[in-house]
Amino acid sequence: MHHDHPSRRSFVLGALGVAGAAVTAGTLFPRHQAIAQATGPRRIDVHHHLTPPAYVQELEPNKLLLPPTLNWTPQKDIELMDAGGVAVSITSITTPGVWFGSHAASRRLSRACNEYAAKLVVDHPKRFGMYVNVPLPDVEGTLKEIEYGMDTLKADGVAVFTSYGDKWLGDPAFEPIYAELHRRKAVLYTHPTSNACCVNLLKTSSFNDSLIEYGTDTTRAITKMMVSGMARKYPDMKVIWSHGGGTMPFLLSRYMGLGRNPANKENFPDGFLPEARRFWYDTANVYNKASLSALREVIPVSNILFGTDVPFGTPKGTADGVIGAGVFTPEELAMIDRGNAEKLFPQYKM
């Protein structure tokens, strides 16, 4: 991205204390580690969150932000990227997002966040990219922000959450969004949320709903996108699912049955697996042998992307986990680190 669009709010960075370019790749693949260290940061992180000052100003008075989100700064972020061998991070706003019931307020906050993200790209060339943050479920406002974000700010794709109220991604109510992304051949990055249906179902304060609900809401959205027919109708919309596809890989037997159901023949003409493999899946919070083994059984390595969930995860921790799981060869790790993302985002091809 190369553009000169000004930020809505001025933001002055201090001198960057950039850490040395090193990748701690674990001990299972020393050859891969040596190669990574010799070439410096090269990974592309497709699941990476930023915290614009305007976002803090809007949400912190109501105590809606968690400490990792509040503690984010560009300087800390770049240090984490360097320590984990990340060359480029494509940013988005994480939960709770920008929608709080008002079209006007959500549009304004989306714009402020997007202009800040665009300035971050300009200030740190070839280190940050950006997704357009949108005010869904406001479809009209979302279409306008996609146009502004993609055409003026030159964003790399569009970020949405897995559900909004009683509607999940794939719902026909959002069809104009899919049609526009299909027309643009654009990337749709998705991030889970805790749907209102299921907040504190277990009635305990000992853990956050995200423990269970994020994976489950991703699974619901994947399913809705398939069974609604939207994925087949708009095949040039390139969808990334966070966290290894949620719980979908572990429910494979049930999904294979879904694909064999005659009622689903139109949307699953060749069964479930070919449809699941139309999407991309990231490694955030699934960097362990069990999760990655399940994902690999369902999805080809060519559709797995490196994602960290900064500031809730780290590039180093994710890289160490993915390598240490022992599920992928060094050549496959190189695909996950960068090669697969370069196909979705050719602007970052080395």
C-alpha positions in Angstrom: 0.0 0.0 0.0 1.3 3.4 -0.9 -0.9 6.4 -0.3 -0.9 9.7 1.4 -4.3 9.8 3.0 -4.2 11.7 6.3 -5.4 10.3 9.6 -8.5 11.7 11.3 -6.4 12.1 14.4 -2.8 13.0 14.6 -0.6 10.3 16.0 3.1 10.8 16.7 5.3 7.8 17.3 8.4 7.9 19.4 11.6 6.4 18.3 11.1 2.7 17.6 13.1 0.3 19.6 13.0 -2.5 17.1 14.2 -5.8 18.3 16.6 -7.9 16.3 15.2 -9.9 13.5 15.1 -13.4 14.9 12.7 -16.3 14.6 12.6 -18.8 17.5 11.5 -21.8 15.6 11.8 -24.5 18.3 14.1 -27.5 18.0 12.1 -29.9 15.8 13.1 -28.3 12.6 16.6 -26.8 13.1 17.1 -26.4 9.3 13.9 -24.3 9.0 15.0 -22.2 12.0 18.4 -21.6 10.4 16.8 -20.5 7.2 14.4 -18.2 9.0 17.1 -16.5 11.0 19.3 -16.0 8.0 16.6 -14.3 6.0 15.1 -12.2 8.8 11.3 -11.6 9.4 9.4 -13.0 6.6 6.0 -14.2 7.9 2.7 -12.6 6.9 0.3 -12.4 9.9 -3.3 -12.3 8.6 -4.9 -12.2 12.1 -3.5 -9.2 13.9 -5.3 -6.5 16.0 -4.6 -2.8 16.5 -6.1 -0.3 19.0 -6.6 3.2 17.5 -6.6 6.0 20.1 -10.1 7.0 18.8 -11.3 3.5 19.6 -10.0 3.7 23.2 -11.5 7.2 23.6 -14.9 5.8 22.5 -15.1 2.6 24.4 -12.9 2.8 27.5 -15.3 5.1 29.5 -17.7 2.2 29.4 -15.0 -0.3 30.3 -15.5 -2.3 27.2 -11.8 -3.0 26.4 -9.6 -5.7 27.9 -6.1 -4.9 29.2 -4.2 -6.4 26.2 -6.2 -4.2 23.8 -5.6 -1.1 26.0 -1.8 -1.8 26.2 -1.3 -2.0 22.5 1.1 0.4 20.8 2.8 0.4 17.4 6.3 0.2 19.0 5.4 -2.8 21.2 3.7 -4.4 18.2 6.7 -4.1 15.9 9.0 -5.5 18.6 6.7 -8.5 18.9 6.7 -8.9 15.1 10.4 -8.8 14.9 10.8 -11.3 17.8 8.4 -13.7 16.0 9.8 -13.3 12.5 6.8 -11.4 11.1 7.5 -9.1 8.2 3.9 -7.9 7.6 0.8 -7.8 9.8 -2.6 -7.1 8.3 -4.6 -5.3 11.0 -8.2 -5.2 12.2 -10.3 -4.2 15.2 -11.1 -7.0 17.5 -14.1 -7.5 19.7 -16.3 -5.8 20.7 -16.1 -4.1 17.3 -17.6 -0.8 16.3 -21.4 -1.5 16.4 -23.3 -0.4 19.5 -26.8 0.3 18.1 -26.3 3.5 16.2 -25.7 3.7 12.5 -24.2 7.2 12.7 -21.9 6.4 15.6 -20.7 3.1 14.1 -20.0 4.7 10.8 -18.0 7.4 12.4 -16.0 5.0 14.6 -15.3 2.7 11.6 -13.9 5.6 9.6 -11.7 6.8 12.5 -10.3 3.3 12.9 -9.7 2.8 9.2 -7.9 6.2 8.8 -5.7 5.3 11.8 -4.9 1.9 10.3 -4.1 3.5 6.9 -1.7 6.0 8.6 0.0 3.1 10.4 0.7 1.6 7.0 2.1 4.8 5.7 4.3 5.4 8.8 5.7 1.8 8.6 5.9 0.8 5.0 5.9 -3.0 4.3 5.3 -3.7 8.0 1.6 -3.2 8.3 -1.4 -3.8 6.0 -5.0 -3.3 6.9 -8.5 -4.7 6.5 -11.5 -2.3 6.3 -13.4 -2.3 9.6 -17.1 -2.0 8.8 -20.3 -0.9 10.7 -22.3 -4.1 10.1 -25.2 -4.8 10.6 -25.6 -1.5 8.8 -25.4 -2.8 5.2 -25.5 0.6 3.5 -22.9 2.0 5.8 -20.7 -1.1 5.3 -20.9 -0.8 1.5 -19.8 2.9 1.7 -16.9 2.0 4.0 -15.8 -0.8 1.8 -15.7 1.6 -1.1 -13.7 4.2 0.8 -11.4 1.7 2.5 -10.6 -0.3 -0.7 -10.4 2.6 -3.2 -9.1 5.5 -1.1 -7.1 3.8 1.7 -6.1 0.9 -0.6 -6.9 -1.7 2.1 -6.0 -5.4 1.6 -9.4 -6.7 2.4 -12.5 -6.4 4.6 -12.9 -7.5 8.2 -16.2 -8.7 9.7 -17.4 -10.6 12.7 -19.0 -14.1 12.6 -22.4 -12.8 13.7 -24.5 -9.7 14.4 -27.5 -10.1 16.6 -29.6 -13.0 15.3 -27.8 -13.2 12.0 -24.6 -15.1 11.1 -22.3 -14.6 8.1 -23.9 -16.2 5.1 -27.3 -14.8 6.0 -29.1 -13.3 2.9 -29.5 -10.1 4.8 -25.9 -9.4 4.2 -25.9 -10.5 0.5 -25.0 -7.1 -0.9 -21.7 -7.3 1.0 -20.9 -10.7 -0.5 -21.8 -9.5 -4.0 -19.5 -6.5 -3.7 -16.6 -8.5 -2.4 -17.2 -11.0 -5.2 -17.1 -8.2 -7.7 -13.9 -6.9 -6.3 -12.4 -10.4 -5.9 -11.6 -9.3 -2.4 -10.6 -11.0 0.8 -13.1 -11.3 3.6 -11.4 -11.8 6.9 -13.7 -13.0 9.7 -13.3 -12.9 13.4 -15.5 -14.6 16.0 -17.5 -13.0 18.7 -19.7 -14.2 21.6 -23.2 -14.1 20.2 -25.9 -12.6 22.4 -27.6 -16.0 22.4 -24.9 -17.5 24.5 -23.4 -15.0 26.9 -22.5 -16.6 30.2 -24.5 -19.7 29.6 -22.6 -21.6 32.2 -23.2 -18.8 34.7 -19.6 -18.4 36.0 -17.1 -15.7 36.2 -14.1 -18.0 36.2 -13.5 -17.8 32.4 -14.4 -15.6 29.5 -17.1 -16.7 27.0 -14.5 -16.7 24.3 -13.1 -20.0 25.6 -16.1 -21.8 24.1 -18.1 -19.3 22.1 -15.4 -18.0 19.7 -14.8 -21.5 18.2 -18.5 -22.3 18.2 -19.6 -19.0 16.5 -17.0 -19.5 13.8 -18.4 -23.0 13.2 -21.9 -21.5 13.0 -20.8 -18.9 10.4 -19.0 -21.5 8.3 -22.1 -23.6 8.2 -24.4 -20.7 7.4 -22.1 -19.5 4.6 -22.3 -23.0 3.1 -25.9 -24.0 3.5 -27.2 -20.6 2.5 -25.5 -21.0 -0.8 -23.7 -17.7 -0.5 -20.3 -19.3 -0.7 -21.1 -21.0 -4.1 -23.0 -18.0 -5.4 -20.0 -15.6 -4.8 -17.0 -17.8 -5.3 -14.6 -14.8 -5.9 -15.1 -13.7 -2.3 -12.1 -15.1 -0.6 -13.0 -16.0 3.0 -10.5 -16.4 5.9 -11.9 -18.2 9.0 -10.0 -17.5 12.3 -8.8 -20.0 14.8 -8.5 -23.0 12.4 -12.1 -23.0 11.5 -13.4 -23.2 15.1 -14.8 -26.6 16.0 -15.6 -27.5 12.4 -12.6 -29.9 11.9 -13.6 -31.9 15.1 -17.2 -32.3 13.8 -16.1 -33.8 10.4 -18.3 -36.9 10.6 -21.4 -34.8 11.1 -20.4 -32.4 8.3 -19.8 -35.3 5.9 -23.4 -36.4 6.6 -24.5 -32.8 5.9 -22.8 -33.0 2.5 -24.5 -36.3 1.7 -28.0 -35.0 2.6 -30.1 -34.8 -0.7 -31.6 -31.5 0.6 -28.2 -29.9 0.4 -27.3 -31.3 -3.1 -27.4 -27.9 -4.7 -24.9 -26.3 -2.3 -22.8 -29.5 -1.8 -22.8 -31.1 -5.3 -19.6 -33.0 -4.5 -20.0 -33.4 -0.8 -18.7 -31.4 2.2 -14.9 -31.4 1.8 -14.7 -29.6 -1.6 -16.9 -26.8 -0.1 -14.8 -26.5 3.1 -11.7 -26.3 0.9 -13.0 -23.2 -0.8 -12.0 -21.2 2.3 -8.8 -20.3 4.1 -8.1 -20.9 7.8 -5.5 -19.3 10.2 -3.4 -20.6 13.0 -4.4 -18.2 15.8 -5.0 -20.1 19.1 -4.8 -23.5 17.4 -1.0 -23.9 17.5 -0.9 -27.3 19.0 -0.7 -30.8 17.6 -4.3 -31.9 18.2 -5.9 -28.9 16.6 -3.4 -28.6 13.7 -3.6 -32.3 13.0 -7.4 -32.1 12.8 -7.3 -29.0 10.6 -4.8 -30.7 8.2 -7.0 -33.7 7.8 -9.8 -31.5 6.5 -8.0 -28.7 4.8 -5.0 -28.8 2.5 -1.9 -27.0 3.7 -2.2 -24.6 0.8 -5.2 -23.1 2.6 -3.7 -22.6 6.0 -2.4 -19.1 6.9 -0.2 -17.8 9.7 -2.2 -15.8 12.2 -1.4 -14.7 15.8 -4.3 -12.8 17.4 -2.0 -10.0 18.6 -2.3 -8.6 21.3 -3.9 -11.7 22.8 -1.3 -14.0 21.2 2.3 -13.4 20.1 4.1 -14.1 16.8 6.8 -16.0 18.7 4.4 -18.1 20.7 2.4 -19.0 17.6 5.4 -19.8 15.5 7.0 -21.9 18.2 3.7 -23.8 18.6 3.0 -24.4 14.9 6.6 -25.7 14.4 6.7 -27.6 17.7 3.5 -29.4 16.9 5.4 -31.4 14.3 2.5 -31.6 12.0 4.1 -29.8 9.0 7.4 -30.3 7.1 9.8 -27.3 6.7 8.5 -26.8 3.2 4.9 -26.7 4.4 5.8 -24.4 7.2 7.2 -22.0 4.6 3.8 -22.1 2.8 2.0 -21.3 6.0 4.4 -18.6 7.0 4.2 -16.7 3.8 3.6 -18.6 0.5 -0.1 -19.1 0.9 -0.7 -15.5 2.0 1.2 -14.2 -1.0 -1.5 -15.9 -3.2 -4.2 -14.1 -1.4 -2.2 -10.8 -1.1 0.1 -10.7 -4.1 1.0 -7.1 -3.2 3.3 -8.6 -0.5 5.1 -11.0 -2.7 8.8 -10.9 -2.1 
